[in-house]
Amino acid sequence: MRITPAQMPEQATPVAASRRAFGIASLDAALGGGLARGRIHEIYAAEAEDVAAPAGFALATATGMTDPGRTVLWLRMQRAARLGGAIQAAGWAELGGAPGHGLVGMVPDAMALLRAAVDSLRCATLGAVIVESWGTMRELDLTASRRLALAAEKSGVPLFLLRMDAAPVPSAAQTRWQVTAAPSLALPGNAPGGSAFDVTLLRQRSGPCGLGWRLEWDRDRRIFREAALSGAMVPVPSRRPAAAGGSGPAVADDRYAA
């Protein structure tokens, strides 16, 4: 999946994208109104062995951005099941996924993964696409990233690119996140609370970065809320990597809340 600059369509400025607000004032302000559809959003684990937290955050965010009746497509390579385990329907449902509106696509290798991602992003009826990649993945270079960005931009379908056991590199992503699991607040009767995440906005194009939040996912309303005892914005330690991010300005139009 390598194309030369001459093969890429000319585009002076990025097409304006609608945005989906988180409903948390400081986070939405940092994002210029919310998370943009039709763009790439990269998600990295804070620790190499931490797979569940970034996967859960990606799936929750994709679910919140998906309109009723539309499907979230998760693409992964066959070896991902050995490295990260199987994707369980029950876990998907626990994050608010609607029955029959989650689809997992398995492909043999990295090139097939990228081809499937581009083809999927061209399908405007999908709600969101999640692409799970492992390691350095040399095939996912800047040119391939731009091709994914163009496909997402044209259809308006957001792409959540899970980078497992990988370090950030320059890409066409609009936002780049680092995610780790956070303690949740117990419910009455000491029942387990909702899924909670410490998230850091490592990088975004045309906007502030180096900010962090503790978020809790409300699966019933399919919306994030700021977790108890969370600082709204936290500076990122200088040791954390931050490389080039994605796309340009957009306009806000709606919210996660039902």
Summary of the structure (lengths in Angstrom):
residues: 258
radius of gyration: 17.1
end to end distance: 39.1
largest distance: 62.6
contacts: 848
relative contact order: 0.23
helix: 24%
strand: 28%
